[in-house]
Amino acid sequence: MFPFIVMSSITPRKVFFSRNVPYAIEQFRQRLAKAGANTSVSLESFALEECCLSREELLKRVEGCTGLFCLLTDKVDAEVLRLLALHCVWCPLRLLASNHIDVESCKARKLRVGHTPGVLDVAVAETAVALTFAAKRRVLECAASAKNGEWGVWQPFQYCGSDVTDSSIGVVGLERIGATYARMLKNSFNRKIFYAGPREKSEIAKSLGGDPNSVKYVDMETLLRQSDAISLQWRLSTSR
């Protein structure tokens, strides 16, 4: 799916995908076919999976393109944009930010840039939950010990870790991902949630469901003192 696709009034003639993403390319072909333009559009992609597209290769491949599908490792600046036969630019599939795109240069060339906020909220939150379990239950230490033959004599509390259920979690930054992470742990494992940030997020806290008293806005010092585990979910900025 291309929830972020930006099309101009001019039909693209040559589109370059900076990575070979078969399902994305196929869905794009289907959209072109539906629009009756698939026979007049050339689709190219960088097929080497073991390495990233080099700057030199990117500059070479985008020249004359009317569309660009790029990922976060591709710096799309004024130099790249000058080589495009500009009309439309596709930004990264399944990506939250567009920090690698020179948005001002795109504006100057009247290009619209799309991205996909929210598309990875659940995936990132689930990864954070997995890391929480790994830390609380010492999963990585235990796995490494077994893999390296270092288990030794069994001990009753060896790599025992601590419970996730009924413990307290601190979330720094109760935004989309932070709230998704908190909701997963609160509703599935009966965890009390402390959260900190520049301001209270009462509506987001209510949306987590369950006992409203189990979600509490606190200062950073209180969060650090009272949380059994802490997840940092603040937004990337120049000050962080």
Secondary structure, DSSP 8 states (H G I E B T S, - for coil): --TT----SS--SEEEESS--HHHHHHHHHHHHHTT-GGG-EEEE---SSS---HHHHHHHHTT-SEEE--TTS-B-HHHHHHS--S--B--TT-S--TTB-HHHHHHTT------TTTTHHHHHHHHHHHHHHHHTTHHHHHHHHHTT---S--TTTT----STT-EEEEE--SHHHHHHHHHHHHHH--EEEEESSS--HHHHHHT-S-GGGEEE--HHHHHHH-SEEEE-----TT-
